[in-house]
Amino acid sequence: MHSRSWYIGIVILSAFIVAVESVSIEGALNIVLLDIFIVTGVPSIIGGLILTGIQKKSTIEFARGLKKREWIFLVVLSTAAAFGAYFWFDAVGEIGAGKEAILGGGSSEVLFVVLLSAIFLSERLSKWEAFGGILVLLGVFLVLVRADSLSLSVGKGELEAILSSFLLASSAVMTAKLLRTYEVAPVSALELIISGIIILAIGFALGTSLDINPIGWLILIGLGIFPAIGILTYFHGLQGIGASITSILFALNGIMTLIVQLAIVIVFPGSLMVPQNLALAFLGGIIAFIGVYLLNKKSSDKQAYHVPQKVI
């Protein structure tokens, strides 16, 4: 049996893996110039196949045991995850990984999960969660605001980051319903594969080609490893410290992404897009993180947990 510190470290590692993934996506889109549909779809399928290989027997049993309505449900949630990932990646290409992470998975996705759970899973919203939601909105406002004019800077990338969070949160709530009956690895494996196929099908219909050089394929394989490792580390930590603390620690990925991005920019100036006002971005990220903490301050009768879709 590992210590509590071990599990905390594993969850922080999971958050760091997602941070590195986001920054790697920015590099793949803006430096290597890979197609957005390829970057979104291929790694998703690779990640799903890795999880299938690790949990081959349980994944096959899960697929065989699904009823027709459950297959439809899985395809619907995978579609939400597919478009959520597409808008996440495109937002990263538009506004940079750091800003997207603070606007999206580090804040608003958690808020959307809580609100959607209250509506569709009949989970009551506590006063702490309501206050946490307000802090998340304040954090998002600080990331978007222009300090010189106090006006909001909202463009395509910012809107995509928030839309992505809503779609990923919707998928997370639907995934939570499946996880009441099935194990996480088989569910995540099929979700990754189906969502990747959906995005690639749309890309091919729009003229996307798989004519990729060897370096591009190495990058895509690397990006495919991220979700598999992220899922395994996240749920290993979850088993040791519980859902609430795990969700709170994972929300550090927003600030972590910004730190990783800045570290790379220091070594390679101009290679990545950082927020124009770093002070406000960090302040917004910290306030949003406090809001996420309050959003996870659940009473003892709330046993359901949700998978942050950026893990998947």
C-alpha positions in Angstrom: 0.0 0.0 0.0 1.4 3.4 -1.0 1.4 6.4 1.1 -1.0 9.4 0.7 1.9 11.5 -0.6 2.6 8.9 -3.3 -1.0 9.2 -4.6 -0.9 13.0 -4.5 2.3 12.9 -6.5 0.7 10.6 -9.1 -2.3 12.9 -9.6 0.0 15.9 -9.9 2.0 13.9 -12.5 -1.3 13.3 -14.4 -2.0 17.1 -14.4 1.6 17.7 -15.6 1.2 15.2 -18.4 -1.9 17.0 -19.7 0.0 20.3 -19.4 2.8 18.9 -21.6 0.3 17.5 -24.0 -1.4 20.9 -24.5 2.0 22.6 -25.1 3.0 19.7 -27.5 -0.3 20.2 -29.4 0.5 23.9 -29.9 3.9 23.0 -31.2 2.4 20.3 -33.6 -0.1 22.8 -35.0 2.0 26.0 -35.2 5.6 24.7 -35.6 5.3 21.4 -37.4 2.1 22.6 -39.1 0.2 19.3 -38.8 -3.5 19.3 -39.8 -5.9 20.0 -37.0 -8.1 16.9 -37.9 -5.0 14.7 -37.9 -3.7 16.1 -34.6 -7.1 15.5 -33.0 -8.0 12.2 -34.5 -4.9 10.1 -34.8 -3.5 10.4 -31.3 -7.0 9.7 -29.9 -7.1 6.4 -31.7 -3.6 5.5 -30.7 -4.4 6.3 -27.1 -7.5 4.1 -27.2 -5.5 1.2 -28.8 -2.9 1.5 -26.0 -5.5 1.2 -23.4 -7.1 -1.7 -25.2 -3.8 -3.5 -25.3 -3.3 -3.0 -21.5 -6.9 -4.0 -20.7 -7.6 -6.3 -23.7 -9.9 -8.8 -22.0 -12.0 -6.3 -20.1 -12.3 -4.0 -23.2 -13.6 -6.9 -25.3 -16.0 -8.0 -22.6 -17.2 -4.4 -22.3 -17.8 -4.1 -26.0 -19.6 -7.4 -26.2 -21.8 -6.7 -23.2 -23.1 -3.3 -24.3 -26.7 -3.2 -25.4 -28.0 -1.3 -28.4 -29.1 1.7 -26.3 -25.7 1.7 -24.5 -23.8 1.7 -27.8 -25.9 4.7 -28.9 -25.2 6.4 -25.6 -21.4 5.7 -26.0 -21.4 7.1 -29.6 -23.2 10.3 -28.5 -20.8 10.9 -25.6 -17.9 10.1 -27.9 -19.2 12.6 -30.4 -19.3 15.3 -27.7 -15.8 14.4 -26.7 -14.6 14.4 -30.3 -15.9 18.0 -31.0 -14.7 19.1 -27.6 -11.2 17.8 -28.3 -11.3 19.5 -31.8 -12.2 22.9 -30.4 -9.7 22.4 -27.5 -6.9 21.7 -30.0 -8.0 24.5 -32.4 -8.2 27.0 -29.4 -4.6 26.0 -28.5 -3.5 26.8 -32.0 -5.3 30.2 -31.9 -4.5 31.6 -28.4 -1.8 29.3 -27.1 -1.8 26.4 -24.7 -1.4 28.4 -21.5 -4.4 30.8 -22.0 -6.6 27.9 -23.3 -5.8 25.7 -20.3 -6.8 28.4 -17.8 -10.0 29.2 -19.6 -10.9 25.6 -20.3 -9.9 22.5 -18.3 -8.4 24.4 -15.4 -11.6 26.2 -14.7 -14.7 26.3 -16.8 -14.9 22.6 -17.6 -15.2 21.8 -13.9 -17.9 24.5 -13.5 -19.9 23.1 -16.5 -19.6 19.5 -15.0 -21.1 20.7 -11.7 -23.9 22.6 -13.4 -24.7 19.7 -15.8 -24.6 17.2 -13.0 -27.1 19.3 -11.0 -29.4 19.3 -14.0 -29.1 15.8 -15.4 -27.8 13.7 -12.5 -30.0 15.4 -9.8 -26.9 16.5 -7.7 -27.8 19.4 -5.4 -25.7 22.5 -5.8 -24.3 23.6 -2.4 -23.6 27.2 -1.4 -19.9 26.4 -1.5 -20.2 25.2 -5.1 -22.2 28.3 -6.0 -19.5 30.5 -4.6 -16.8 28.4 -6.3 -18.6 28.9 -9.6 -18.5 32.7 -9.1 -14.7 32.5 -8.5 -14.2 30.4 -11.6 -16.1 33.1 -13.6 -14.0 35.8 -12.0 -10.8 33.9 -12.9 -12.0 33.5 -16.5 -12.8 37.3 -16.6 -9.3 38.2 -15.5 -7.8 36.0 -18.2 -9.9 37.6 -20.9 -9.8 41.3 -19.7 -7.6 43.9 -21.2 -5.8 45.7 -18.4 -5.5 49.0 -20.2 -9.1 49.4 -21.2 -10.9 47.0 -18.8 -12.6 45.5 -21.9 -12.9 41.8 -22.7 -10.7 40.3 -25.3 -12.8 37.6 -26.8 -12.0 36.1 -30.2 -12.3 32.8 -32.0 -9.8 31.0 -29.8 -11.3 32.2 -26.5 -14.8 31.2 -27.6 -13.5 27.8 -28.8 -11.9 27.2 -25.4 -15.1 27.8 -23.6 -17.2 25.8 -26.1 -14.7 23.0 -25.8 -15.1 23.0 -22.0 -18.9 22.7 -22.3 -18.7 19.8 -24.8 -16.0 18.0 -22.7 -18.0 18.6 -19.5 -21.1 17.1 -21.3 -19.1 14.1 -22.2 -17.7 13.8 -18.7 -21.2 13.8 -17.2 -22.3 11.1 -19.7 -19.2 9.1 -19.0 -19.9 9.2 -15.3 -23.2 7.4 -15.9 -21.4 4.6 -17.7 -18.7 4.4 -14.9 -21.5 3.5 -12.4 -21.7 0.1 -14.2 -18.4 -0.4 -16.1 -14.6 0.0 -15.5 -12.9 3.2 -16.6 -10.2 1.7 -18.9 -12.6 -0.1 -21.3 -15.0 2.9 -21.4 -12.1 5.3 -22.1 -10.5 3.1 -24.7 -13.6 2.8 -26.8 -14.4 6.5 -26.3 -11.0 7.5 -27.6 -11.2 5.2 -30.6 -14.7 6.3 -31.6 -14.1 10.0 -31.1 -10.9 9.7 -33.1 -12.7 7.9 -36.0 -15.4 10.6 -36.0 -12.9 13.5 -36.3 -10.9 11.7 -39.0 -14.0 10.9 -41.0 -15.0 14.6 -41.0 -11.4 15.6 -41.9 -11.2 13.1 -44.8 -14.6 14.4 -46.1 -13.1 17.9 -46.1 -10.0 16.9 -47.9 -7.5 16.1 -45.1 -4.7 13.7 -46.1 -2.6 11.2 -44.2 0.4 12.2 -46.2 2.6 12.9 -43.2 6.4 12.7 -42.9 8.2 10.4 -40.4 8.7 13.3 -37.8 5.0 14.1 -38.0 4.1 10.4 -37.3 6.5 10.3 -34.3 4.8 13.4 -32.9 1.4 11.9 -33.4 2.4 8.7 -31.7 3.8 10.7 -28.8 0.6 12.6 -28.5 -1.3 9.3 -28.5 0.7 8.1 -25.4 -0.4 11.2 -23.4 -4.1 10.3 -22.9 -3.3 6.7 -22.0 -0.7 7.6 -19.4 -3.0 10.4 -18.1 -5.9 8.1 -17.6 -3.8 5.4 -15.8 -2.1 7.9 -13.5 -5.3 9.9 -12.7 -7.2 6.8 -11.7 -4.3 5.3 -9.7 -4.3 8.5 -7.7 -8.1 8.5 -7.4 -8.0 5.1 -5.7 -5.7 6.4 -3.0 -7.0 9.9 -2.1 -10.6 10.0 -3.4 -12.4 11.9 -6.1 -12.6 15.3 -4.6 -8.9 15.8 -3.8 -8.0 14.2 -7.2 -10.2 16.6 -9.1 -8.8 19.6 -7.2 -5.1 18.6 -7.8 -5.8 17.9 -11.4 -7.2 21.4 -11.9 -3.6 22.6 -11.4 -3.0 21.6 -15.1 -4.1 25.1 -16.1 -1.3 26.9 -14.2 1.1 24.0 -15.0 0.5 24.5 -18.7 1.3 28.2 -18.5 4.5 27.4 -16.6 5.6 24.7 -19.1 4.9 27.1 -21.9 6.9 29.9 -20.3 9.8 27.5 -19.7 9.9 26.6 -23.4 9.6 30.2 -24.5 12.6 31.2 -22.3 14.7 28.6 -24.1 13.2 29.2 -27.5 11.9 32.8 -27.7 8.9 33.3 -29.9 8.2 29.6 -30.4 4.8 29.6 -28.5 2.0 32.1 -27.8 1.9 33.3 -24.2 -0.9 35.5 -22.7 -0.2 39.2 -23.2 -0.6 40.0 -19.5 1.0 37.2 -17.6 0.2 38.7 -14.2 -3.5 38.7 -14.9 -3.3 35.2 -16.4 -1.6 33.8 -13.4 -4.0 35.7 -11.0 -7.0 34.5 -13.0 -5.6 30.9 -12.9 -5.1 31.0 -9.1 -8.6 32.4 -8.5 -10.1 29.8 -10.8 -8.2 27.1 -9.0 -9.7 28.3 -5.6 -13.1 28.2 -7.3 -12.5 24.6 -8.5 -11.5 23.7 -4.9 -14.9 25.0 -3.7 -16.7 23.3 -6.5 -15.3 20.0 -5.2 -16.2 20.8 -1.6 -19.0 18.2 -1.7 -21.0 16.8 1.1 -20.6 13.2 2.2 -23.7 12.1 0.3 -22.3 12.9 -3.1 -20.5 9.8 -4.2 -20.4 10.3 -8.0 -17.2 11.4 -9.6 -16.5 12.6 -13.1 -13.5 12.1 -15.4 -12.0 15.3 -16.6 -12.2 14.8 -20.3 -8.7 16.3 -20.9 -7.4 13.2 -19.1 -9.2 11.1 -21.8 
